[in-house]
Amino acid sequence: MTRDFVGYGRKPPEVKWPRGARLAVSFCINYEEGAEKSVEEGDEYPERFSELPYGLNLKIRDLAVESMYEYGSRVGFWRVLNIFNRHGIKTTFYACARALERNQEAAKEITRTGHEVCSHGERWDEHFLMTREEEQRSIHAAVQSLERTTGQRPVGWYCRYGPGIYTRDLLAEEGFLYDSDSYADDIPYFVKVKGQDFLVLPYTLDVNDFQFYTNRFSTADQFYQYAKDSFDYLYKESETTPRMFSIGLHLRIIGRPGRIGALQKLIEYVARFPDVWITRRIDIANWWIKHFKHG
């Protein structure tokens, strides 16, 4: 059995965040537009994950869905980026390499304004369906592409729908510092990969704007309230144990005019707390590696 059902248990690690902060907050922005499934790219069917209640199961282009993804890079990107930049908040972009190749102005702006580029794959692909050789080529190609377009070599990783059985071995071979392909905890933890410690920064699918597409959230207020409730509870727990709060965002979703206000309200609310560390995932990873002590 390779699964871990125990985790830290009753003895959470005694890691203190910088400057006495109680809670680390990580805004994660998924940049996938231009890397989604596409008949033009040779996929068997067009992308189905969209505002539409159904998707085409035919090998023809879905021009409606294509335009929704274009909205994310044309409009949503700038709307979301401007909010974070106005507040002086640095975020992590889960960036698909092919997507940033198609909007190099955005790629350069992410780096220029100090945000982290985390690899979200070469395309927005299901890595668990790949052979080891296919996945190795894809991971390496993504690293090379993102380094060319952004000037940053990504050291973090997050893939579509979860990893495959080879993914962490390949990430370690490629020199990655961490991955976020887990939903198993509220703080970072180490796993053994090739006999060495490898860091996992758990992500979230519940405090995530894609729940607008599943109808869990139908209004911006619902998203804001759920995110606020999650923050409040983690902040309370962080009195006695380290905690990390992740928020998942997508340019084509939260970047819409009727939803962006929820992000603005959440940022303003979290910013009221002086003992909260709002930062990039690479900064959380480096801090944890430096200050975590094995029991």
URPEKA-V118627 format. One record per backbone hydrogen bond with DSSP energy under -1.0 kcal/mol. CO is the residue of the C=O (numbers start at 0). NH is the residue of the N-H. If there is no record, write none. Layout:
CO&NH / CO&NH
This chain:
5&8 / 7&10 / 12&14 / 17&20 / 22&276 / 23&244 / 24&278 / 25&246 / 26&91 / 27&248 / 28&93 / 29&250 / 30&95 / 31&34 / 34&123 / 36&46 / 37&42 / 38&41 / 47&49 / 57&59 / 61&65 / 62&66 / 63&67 / 64&68 / 65&69 / 66&70 / 67&71 / 68&72 / 69&73 / 70&74 / 70&75 / 71&76 / 74&78 / 75&79 / 76&80 / 77&81 / 78&82 / 79&83 / 80&84 / 81&85 / 82&86 / 83&88 / 90&115 / 91&28 / 92&94 / 92&117 / 93&30 / 94&119 / 95&99 / 96&100 / 99&102 / 102&106 / 103&107 / 104&108 / 105&109 / 106&110 / 107&111 / 108&112 / 109&114 / 110&113 / 115&92 / 117&94 / 118&157 / 120&96 / 121&97 / 122&124 / 125&128 / 126&129 / 130&134 / 131&135 / 132&136 / 133&137 / 134&138 / 135&139 / 136&140 / 137&141 / 138&142 / 139&143 / 140&144 / 141&145 / 142&146 / 143&147 / 144&148 / 145&149 / 146&150 / 154&176 / 154&177 / 155&118 / 156&179 / 165&169 / 166&170 / 167&171 / 168&172 / 169&173 / 170&175 / 178&200 / 179&181 / 181&202 / 185&243 / 188&199 / 190&197 / 192&195 / 195&192 / 197&190 / 198&178 / 199&188 / 205&207 / 206&247 / 207&210 / 208&211 / 209&212 / 210&215 / 210&216 / 218&222 / 219&223 / 220&224 / 221&225 / 222&226 / 223&227 / 224&228 / 225&229 / 226&230 / 227&231 / 228&232 / 229&233 / 230&234 / 231&235 / 232&236 / 233&237 / 235&238 / 236&239 / 236&240 / 242&23 / 244&25 / 246&27 / 247&208 / 248&29 / 249&252 / 249&253 / 252&255 / 255&258 / 255&259 / 258&261 / 259&263 / 260&264 / 261&265 / 262&266 / 263&267 / 264&268 / 265&269 / 266&270 / 268&271 / 269&272 / 272&275 / 274&21 / 274&22 / 276&24 / 279&283 / 280&284 / 281&285 / 282&286 / 283&287 / 284&288 / 285&289 / 286&290 / 287&291
